[in-house]
Amino acid sequence: MSLFPYANAGAPVTATRPSRKAPKAPGAARLQVMAVLSAIFNCLALNLALVVACLPIVTAPAAFQAAIVALDRWRTDGEDRVVRELVAVLRSRPLLHTTLSAGIPCAAVAVALEEVHFFSRGGTPVNWVCLGLGVDALLLSLASLGYVLVLGARRPDLAPTDLWYLSVSLAVRNLLWASPLLVAEFVAAAVLLLADPALALIGLPLALLGLVRLTADPGIRRADRRARGEVNET
């Protein structure tokens, strides 16, 4: 019982209703679905453009780096016209410089693979030693190739020799975790493509580049922080 029964005698009586949650806007779910469909379409379109750009073979290194640039700009700047970005990067960068900087590491991978294939039959102790050296060279060249693609896409001003040196250094520094992952990604993509080449049309090359970006990024960021720290100390 209230201590002041007439305190609110003159106040208007208002009926209280149970609170209800505001219903979600009917267009919110539709917008989310449209965003997902747009992302899927952009991935498929960028992957198809990447495959087409790689058809002449010699343009494959430049196409890989252009696709990485398009992915970076889509992620950081929200630029979802990914095919337009890929074409713009291909047209704006010197093809010879890009092909040389990324093509030589690709050729190194091919040479190491051929050496492993040649000495895989074993035989003499020299053959087994050469096989071991070939496996080591293949693993290092594959890991370095991941850094070459990412660094070359983001630092087109680097000279080829500087790009190769930085990539090999990063592959050696991250020998215990990132480098094995890069090798596994390249090997898995190659095995899947050999098993079913049609996977190239439904996103496998772009998925490989996305994984390579994610794997190489931490090592690149640590190297950048280390370099900035050394500059500040001097």
GUNUTI-415307 format. One line per 3 residues: number of its first residue (from 1); their letters; for each residue x negated, y, z negated of N, C-alpha, C, CB. Coordinates in steps of 0.05 Angstrom, whole numbers, plus 5000, padded with zeros to 4 digits. Atoms other than C-alpha are relative to their C-alpha. Glycine has a CB too. Layout:
N
NUM	a	X Y Z X Y Z X Y Z X Y Z; ... .
This chain:
234
1	msl	4983 4976 5000 5000 5000 5000 4982 5025 5000 5019 5000 4975; 5017 4976 4998 4972 5069 5019 5003 5017 4976 5007 5015 5026; 5000 4981 5023 4953 5118 4965 5014 5026 5008 4972 5005 4991 .
4	fpy	4988 4975 4990 4980 5175 5008 5022 4993 5020 4979 5020 5012; 4980 5010 4982 5046 5150 5037 5010 5021 5020 5023 4989 4985; 4989 4980 4982 5065 5217 5068 4978 5016 5015 5017 5019 4984 .
7	ana	5022 4986 4987 4997 5237 5095 5004 5003 5029 4973 4987 4994; 4997 5001 4971 5014 5218 5166 5030 5002 5009 4988 4975 5012; 4972 5000 4994 5088 5233 5163 5006 5015 5025 5016 5012 4977 .
10	gap	4994 4983 4977 5086 5287 5216 4985 4991 5025 4994 5028 4995; 5016 5008 4977 5037 5251 5262 5016 4982 5018 4975 4985 4991; 4985 5018 4981 5066 5219 5325 4990 4972 4998 4997 5011 5029 .
13	vta	5006 5028 5002 5069 5145 5324 4993 4990 5028 5024 4984 4989; 5009 5011 4974 5029 5112 5381 4997 4970 4997 4973 5013 5009; 5002 5029 5000 5034 5040 5398 4972 4992 5009 5021 4987 5019 .
16	trp	5026 5010 4993 4968 5003 5400 5002 4975 5016 4982 4995 4975; 5000 5024 4983 4955 4952 5454 4972 4987 4998 5007 5007 5029; 5026 5014 5000 4901 4899 5454 4983 5009 5023 5004 4970 5001 .
19	srk	5019 4991 4979 4839 4921 5492 4996 4978 5021 4973 5008 4988; 5005 5019 4978 4829 4889 5559 4975 5009 5015 5024 4998 5019; 5023 4994 4984 4766 4885 5599 5008 5011 5027 4982 4976 5003 .
22	apk	4994 4989 4974 4766 4927 5661 4994 4979 5022 4983 5026 5006; 5004 5020 4979 4775 4882 5721 4977 5008 5019 5025 4995 5016; 5022 4995 4982 4716 4876 5767 5011 5010 5026 4983 4975 5005 .
25	apg	4992 4990 4974 4720 4915 5831 5000 4978 5020 4981 5023 5009; 4998 5023 4981 4744 4868 5885 4978 5001 5021 5027 5000 5014; 5021 4999 4980 4689 4893 5931 4972 4993 4991 4999 5028 5012 .
28	aar	5027 5005 5010 4631 4878 5885 4990 4972 5009 5000 5001 4969; 5008 5027 4991 4630 4803 5900 4996 4999 5030 5022 4979 4992; 5003 4999 4971 4639 4818 5973 4973 5013 5008 5023 5015 5014 .
31	lqv	5026 4988 4994 4578 4864 5972 4977 4982 4994 4998 5026 4984; 5021 5019 5006 4536 4811 5938 4997 4979 5021 5006 4987 4973; 5001 5020 4979 4555 4760 5990 4988 5012 5025 5029 4990 5006 .
34	mav	5011 4987 4976 4539 4809 6046 4970 5004 4997 5014 5027 5005; 5029 4996 5004 4471 4824 6014 4985 4974 5004 4995 5012 4972; 5012 5026 4997 4455 4750 6011 4999 4992 5029 5014 4978 4983 .
37	lsa	4999 5007 4971 4477 4739 6083 4980 5017 5016 5028 5003 5011; 5019 4983 4986 4436 4799 6105 4972 4992 4996 5004 5029 4991; 5027 5009 5006 4374 4773 6070 4994 4974 5016 4996 4995 4970 .
40	ifn	5004 5025 4984 4383 4704 6103 4995 5007 5029 5024 4981 4996; 5003 4993 4972 4392 4736 6171 4973 5013 5005 5023 5020 5008; 5026 4987 4996 4330 4780 6162 4977 4979 4999 4995 5021 4979 .
43	cla	5021 5021 5001 4288 4719 6142 4999 4984 5026 5005 4982 4976; 5000 5016 4975 4311 4679 6202 4991 5016 5024 5029 4989 5005; 5008 4983 4978 4302 4737 6249 4969 5005 5000 5015 5027 5000 .
46	lnl	5029 4995 5002 4232 4753 6223 4984 4975 5006 4993 5010 4972; 5013 5026 4994 4213 4679 6226 4999 4995 5030 5013 4977 4985; 4999 5004 4971 4236 4675 6298 4981 5019 5015 5029 5003 5011 .
49	alv	5019 4981 4987 4198 4738 6317 4971 4992 4995 5005 5028 4989; 5027 5009 5006 4136 4710 6283 4993 4976 5018 4998 4991 4971; 5006 5023 4982 4141 4644 6322 4996 5009 5028 5023 4980 4998 .
52	vac	5003 4990 4972 4150 4681 6388 4974 5015 5003 5024 5019 5007; 5025 4985 4998 4091 4727 6373 4976 4981 4999 4998 5020 4978; 5022 5019 5002 4048 4665 6358 4997 4983 5025 5003 4983 4976 .
55	lpi	5001 5019 4978 4063 4630 6424 4975 5003 5017 5024 5005 5018; 5025 4998 4985 4002 4659 6461 4976 4989 4985 4995 5028 5008; 5021 5011 5017 3960 4627 6405 4980 5021 4991 4985 4978 5015 .
58	vta	5021 4980 5008 3907 4683 6406 5013 5022 4984 4986 5011 5025; 4987 4978 5015 3959 4731 6378 5010 4990 4972 5023 5011 5015; 4990 5011 5026 3975 4685 6318 4989 5014 4976 4993 4970 4999 .
61	paa	5010 4986 5024 3927 4719 6268 5013 5027 4997 4970 5003 5002; 4987 4973 5002 3956 4788 6285 5029 4997 4993 4997 5015 5027; 4972 5004 5007 4027 4761 6281 5003 4993 4971 5012 4978 5018 .
64	fqa	4999 5007 5029 4014 4730 6212 4997 5025 4983 4979 4980 4993; 5004 4976 5016 3987 4796 6185 5022 5020 5003 4973 5013 5008; 4977 4982 4996 4043 4836 6216 5025 4991 4985 5007 5003 5030 .
67	aiv	4978 5011 5015 4094 4790 6184 4997 5005 4970 5004 4970 5005; 5005 4994 5028 4061 4800 6116 5005 5029 4994 4970 4993 4992; 4994 4972 5004 4064 4875 6125 5030 5005 4999 4988 5017 5023 .
70	ald	4971 4997 5000 4138 4870 6142 5013 4990 4974 5012 4985 5024; 4991 5010 5026 4150 4828 6080 4994 5019 4977 4988 4972 4994; 5008 4981 5021 4112 4877 6036 5018 5025 5001 4971 5008 5003 .
73	rwr	4983 4976 4998 4152 4936 6062 5029 4995 4994 4998 5012 5028; 4973 5008 5007 4217 4899 6055 5003 4998 4969 5008 4973 5013; 4999 5004 5029 4200 4883 5982 4997 5026 4985 4979 4980 4992 .
76	tdg	5007 4977 5015 4170 4949 5960 5017 5025 5008 4971 5006 5003; 4986 4976 4990 4205 5001 6005 5029 4996 5007 4985 5011 5024; 4973 5005 4992 4270 4966 6019 5006 5001 5029 5019 5018 4985 .
79	edr	4997 4998 4971 4257 4969 6094 5009 4972 5010 4974 5009 5013; 4990 5026 4992 4302 4912 6118 5000 4996 5030 5027 4996 4989; 5003 5004 4970 4289 4923 6193 4974 4986 5005 5002 5028 5015 .
82	vvr	5026 5014 5001 4236 4870 6188 4989 4994 5028 5003 4974 4985; 5010 5005 4973 4232 4853 6262 4988 5025 5012 5022 4989 5019; 5010 4975 4991 4223 4926 6279 4972 5006 4987 5019 5023 4994 .
85	elv	5025 4995 5014 4167 4931 6227 4978 4982 5012 5003 4995 4970; 5020 5019 4989 4132 4869 6255 4990 5010 5027 5012 4972 5003; 5008 4990 4973 4133 4897 6326 4984 5026 4997 5025 5005 5017 .
88	avl	5015 4975 5004 4110 4966 6301 4971 4995 4991 5015 5018 4980; 5027 5006 5009 4050 4936 6265 4984 4987 5022 5001 4981 4976; 5015 5013 4978 4031 4893 6325 4992 5021 5021 5018 4979 5014 .
91	rsr	5006 4979 4980 4033 4955 6370 4980 5021 4989 5025 5014 5009; 5016 4978 5011 3997 5002 6322 4971 4991 4993 5013 5011 4975; 5027 5009 5008 3937 4959 6302 4985 4989 5024 5002 4978 4978 .
94	pll	5016 5011 4978 3880 4942 6349 5000 4969 5000 4971 5010 4998; 4997 5030 4999 3891 4870 6371 4973 4986 4998 5014 4992 5026; 5026 5013 5001 3817 4855 6381 4989 4999 4972 4981 5015 5019 .
97	htt	5010 4999 5027 3798 4877 6311 5015 4980 4982 5003 5028 4988; 4984 5018 5017 3855 4838 6279 4994 4971 5007 5030 5005 5003; 5005 5027 4991 3842 4776 6321 4973 4991 4991 5002 4998 5031 .
100	lsa	5027 5008 5009 3768 4777 6304 4999 4996 4970 4980 5022 5008; 5002 5002 5029 3778 4789 6229 5014 4976 4989 5011 5025 4987; 4985 5023 5009 3830 4734 6220 4996 4976 5017 5029 5007 4999 .
103	gip	5003 5023 4982 3815 4691 6280 4975 4983 4993 4998 5009 5028; 5024 5014 5007 3744 4673 6258 5004 4981 4977 4977 5019 4994; 4993 5019 5022 3768 4644 6191 5018 4977 5009 5013 5014 4977 .
106	caa	4984 5022 4989 3821 4604 6229 4983 4980 5015 5023 5011 5018; 5018 5018 4986 3767 4577 6274 4982 4984 4981 4982 5016 5020; 5016 5014 5020 3725 4559 6213 5016 4977 4988 4991 5019 4978 .
109	vav	4983 5022 5009 3784 4518 6187 5001 4978 5020 5028 5011 4993; 4999 5021 4979 3789 4482 6253 4974 4985 5002 5007 5013 5028; 5026 5014 4998 3714 4467 6255 4996 4981 4976 4977 5020 5001 .
112	ale	5003 5017 5024 3715 4440 6183 5018 4976 5002 5007 5017 4975; 4981 5022 4997 3776 4398 6199 4989 4979 5020 5027 5010 5009; 5012 5018 4980 3741 4368 6260 4977 4985 4988 4992 5016 5025 .
115	evh	5022 5014 5012 3680 4353 6219 5009 4978 4981 4982 5021 4984; 4988 5020 5018 3722 4317 6167 5010 4976 5016 5022 5011 4983; 4990 5021 4983 3756 4278 6222 4978 4983 5013 5018 5011 5022 .
118	ffs	5022 5014 4986 3690 4260 6256 4986 4981 4980 4980 5019 5012; 5016 5016 5019 3655 4234 6193 5018 4983 4981 4983 5018 4983; 4982 5015 5018 3717 4203 6161 4997 4969 5003 5029 5007 5006 .
121	rgg	5005 5029 4996 3697 4135 6190 4978 4989 4982 4993 4994 5029; 5021 5009 5019 3639 4133 6141 4977 4987 5015 5012 4981 4980; 5023 5013 4988 3582 4086 6156 4975 5004 4984 4996 5009 5029 .
124	tpv	5026 4995 5013 3513 4110 6137 5004 5020 4977 4979 5010 5020; 4999 4980 5022 3499 4150 6073 5001 5029 5010 4977 4996 4981; 5000 4973 4989 3486 4211 6116 5028 5008 5009 4981 5002 5024 .
127	nwv	4972 4994 4992 3557 4206 6144 5017 5006 4976 5012 4976 5015; 4984 4995 5024 3586 4203 6074 4993 5028 4988 4995 4978 4979; 5008 4973 5009 3545 4265 6054 5013 5021 5017 4969 5002 5000 .
130	clg	4988 4980 4982 3569 4302 6116 5030 5001 4996 4993 4992 5029; 4972 5000 5005 3640 4281 6100 5007 5016 4975 5011 4971 4997; 4996 4984 5025 3635 4310 6030 4997 5029 5005 4982 4990 4979 .
133	lgv	5005 4972 4993 3606 4374 6057 5023 5011 5017 4973 5004 5014; 4978 4991 4983 3661 4378 6109 5026 5004 4984 5005 4979 5022; 4977 4996 5018 3715 4369 6056 4998 5025 4984 5004 4976 4982 .
136	dal	5004 4975 5015 3685 4424 6014 5004 5024 5017 4971 5000 4988; 4998 4977 4981 3680 4470 6074 5030 5004 5007 4983 4996 5025; 4972 4997 4992 3753 4455 6093 5016 5012 4977 5011 4972 5007 .
139	lls	4985 4989 5023 3779 4469 6023 4994 5030 4996 4994 4985 4975; 5008 4972 5004 3739 4534 6017 5011 5018 5022 4970 5003 4998; 4991 4984 4978 3758 4558 6086 5031 5004 5000 4992 4987 5027 .
142	las	4971 4997 5002 3832 4544 6075 5008 5020 4978 5013 4973 4994; 4995 4981 5022 3832 4581 6008 4993 5028 5008 4985 4992 4975; 5008 4973 4991 3794 4639 6039 5019 5011 5021 4972 4999 5011 .
145	lgy	4982 4991 4979 3842 4642 6097 5025 5013 4988 5009 4976 5018; 4977 4987 5013 3900 4658 6050 4993 5029 4993 5008 4985 4976; 5008 4973 5008 3862 4718 6023 4994 5017 5025 4975 4999 4982 .
148	vlv	5005 4984 4976 3840 4739 6093 5026 5011 5011 4986 4982 5021; 4974 4991 4989 3913 4742 6116 5012 5023 4984 5019 4977 5002; 4988 4980 5017 3937 4782 6056 4984 5025 5000 5004 4989 4972 .
151	lga	5017 4976 5001 3878 4829 6050 4999 5014 5027 4972 4992 4991; 5000 4988 4974 3875 4840 6125 5025 5015 5007 4994 4979 5021; 4975 4986 4995 3948 4858 6127 5002 5026 4984 5024 4982 4992 .
154	rrp	4998 4976 5017 3941 4909 6070 4977 5019 5003 5003 4991 4971; 5024 4983 4997 3871 4935 6085 4989 4998 5029 4978 4992 4979; 5010 5003 4972 3865 4941 6161 4975 5016 5005 5022 5010 5018 .
157	dla	5025 4984 4996 3807 4990 6151 4975 4984 4994 5001 5025 4983; 5024 5016 5007 3761 4935 6125 4987 4989 5024 5008 4977 4981; 5015 5013 4979 3706 4912 6170 5003 4970 4997 4970 5009 4999 .
160	ptd	4997 5029 5001 3710 4838 6188 4981 4987 4980 4996 4988 5027; 5019 5013 5019 3647 4821 6148 5008 5006 4971 4972 5011 5006; 4991 4993 5027 3673 4858 6087 5024 4984 4992 5006 5030 4997 .
163	lwy	4976 5016 5005 3740 4822 6093 4993 4971 4994 5019 5002 5024; 5008 5028 5005 3707 4754 6097 4986 4997 4974 4982 4990 5023; 5015 5002 5025 3660 4768 6039 5020 5002 4976 4979 5022 4998 .
166	lsv	4981 4998 5022 3718 4791 5994 5018 4976 4998 5017 5025 5004; 4982 5024 5000 3761 4732 6014 4986 4976 4988 5010 4994 5028; 5015 5023 5011 3708 4680 6000 4994 5005 4970 4973 4997 5015 .
169	sla	5005 4994 5028 3691 4715 5934 5025 4994 4983 4991 5029 4996; 4975 5005 5014 3765 4713 5913 5006 4970 4998 5022 5015 5013; 4995 5029 5000 3770 4640 5933 4983 4986 4980 4995 4988 5028 .
172	vrn	5018 5013 5020 3710 4622 5890 5008 5008 4972 4971 5008 5006; 4992 4991 5027 3733 4664 5830 5025 4986 4990 5004 5030 5000; 4975 5013 5007 3801 4631 5831 5001 4971 5007 5024 5014 5013 .
175	llw	5003 5027 4991 3775 4562 5844 5016 4980 4984 4971 4992 4998; 4987 5019 5018 3812 4530 5785 5030 5000 5003 4992 5006 4972; 4971 5001 4999 3883 4551 5800 5011 5011 5027 5011 5017 4978 .
178	asp	4988 4989 4976 3899 4597 5859 4990 4987 5026 4995 5030 5002; 5012 5012 4976 3852 4567 5910 5012 4972 5006 4970 4997 4998; 4986 5026 4994 3880 4495 5902 5029 5004 5009 4999 4983 4975 .
181	llv	4973 4996 4992 3950 4523 5908 5001 5009 5030 5014 5021 4982; 5001 4991 4972 3932 4559 5973 4995 4976 5019 4979 5021 5004; 5006 5024 4983 3902 4495 6001 5024 4982 5002 4976 4984 4988 .
184	aef	4977 5017 5000 3963 4455 5980 5023 5012 5018 5011 4996 4972; 4979 4988 4984 4010 4505 6014 4994 4997 5030 5002 5030 4993; 5006 5004 4972 3973 4503 6080 5002 4971 5008 4971 5010 5005 .
187	vaa	4998 5029 4993 3968 4427 6079 5029 4991 5001 4984 4983 4979; 4972 5008 5000 4041 4418 6061 5014 5011 5025 5014 5010 4975; 4988 4989 4976 4062 4465 6117 4992 4985 5025 4993 5030 5003 .
190	avl	5010 5015 4977 4018 4428 6167 5013 4973 5002 4970 4998 4999; 4988 5027 5000 4045 4360 6146 5030 5002 5008 4998 4987 4973; 4971 4997 4993 4118 4384 6151 5003 5007 5029 5012 5022 4982 .
193	lla	4998 4993 4972 4106 4415 6219 4994 4976 5018 4982 5023 5007; 5006 5024 4984 4074 4351 6245 5023 4980 4999 4974 4987 4990; 4978 5019 5002 4132 4310 6218 5025 5009 5015 5007 4997 4970 .
196	dpa	4977 4990 4986 4185 4356 6247 4994 5028 5010 5026 5000 4982; 5007 4973 4989 4164 4414 6293 5024 5019 4999 4989 4998 5028; 4977 4982 5001 4235 4441 6291 5002 5017 4975 5026 4984 5003 .
199	lal	5000 4984 5024 4222 4466 6221 4988 5028 5004 4985 4986 4978; 5011 4974 4994 4183 4522 6253 5021 5021 5007 4980 4998 5023; 4979 4982 4992 4248 4552 6277 5019 5007 4978 5016 4988 5023 .
202	igl	4981 4994 5021 4285 4551 6211 4987 5010 4975 5016 4974 4994; 5011 4985 5022 4237 4588 6167 4974 4990 4987 5019 5001 4979; 5024 5010 5013 4176 4545 6151 4976 5019 5002 4993 4973 5012 .
205	pla	5024 4981 4999 4122 4594 6177 5004 5024 4982 4996 5010 5029; 4995 4977 5018 4154 4652 6140 4999 4992 4971 5027 5014 5006; 5001 5009 5028 4162 4611 6077 4971 4995 4992 5016 4973 4997 .
208	llg	5028 5003 5006 4088 4593 6081 4987 5027 4994 4985 4986 5024; 5012 4974 5005 4068 4666 6086 5010 5012 4974 5007 5019 5024; 4990 4990 5026 4113 4684 6028 4987 4987 4977 5030 4995 4998 .
211	lvr	5014 5014 5022 4081 4631 5984 4971 5009 4999 5001 4969 5005; 5028 4991 5000 4011 4653 6006 4998 5027 4987 4989 5001 5029; 5000 4974 5013 4028 4724 5986 5002 4998 4970 5024 5017 5011 .
214	lta	4996 5003 5028 4053 4703 5918 4976 4988 4986 5025 4983 4994; 5023 5013 5012 3993 4659 5905 4975 5018 5000 4994 4974 5014; 5024 4984 4998 3940 4708 5928 5002 5027 4985 4994 5006 5030 .
217	dpg	4996 4973 5012 3970 4771 5896 4986 5003 4973 5029 5006 4997; 5013 4996 5027 3946 4759 5823 4970 5003 5002 5007 4977 4982; 5029 4998 4997 3874 4748 5844 4992 5026 5012 4989 4977 5016 .
220	irr	5006 4975 4987 3875 4809 5889 5003 5023 4980 5017 5004 5025; 4996 4978 5020 3904 4853 5833 4978 5000 4979 5028 4996 4987; 5022 5001 5020 3852 4829 5783 4974 5011 5012 4996 4971 4990 .
223	adr	5025 4990 4987 3796 4844 5833 5002 5030 5003 4996 4987 5027; 4997 4971 4997 3825 4914 5845 4996 5013 4973 5028 5007 5011; 5004 4988 5026 3828 4928 5770 4971 4999 4992 5017 4985 4979 .
226	rar	5028 5002 5007 3757 4903 5761 4984 5020 5015 4990 4972 5006; 5014 4980 4984 3733 4947 5818 5005 5028 4990 5008 4998 5030; 4995 4973 5010 3768 5008 5790 4986 5004 4973 5031 5004 4996 .
229	gev	5015 4997 5025 3738 4994 5721 4971 5005 5004 5004 4976 4984; 5029 4996 4995 3668 4990 5750 4995 5028 5011 4990 4979 5020; 5003 4972 4990 3679 5056 5787 5002 5020 4978 5021 5005 5022 .
232	net	4996 4982 5023 3704 5090 5724 4976 5000 4982 5025 4993 4984; 5024 5001 5017 3643 5066 5685 4977 5015 5011 4993 4971 4995; 5022 4985 4987 3596 5095 5736 5006 5030 5001 4995 4989 5028 .
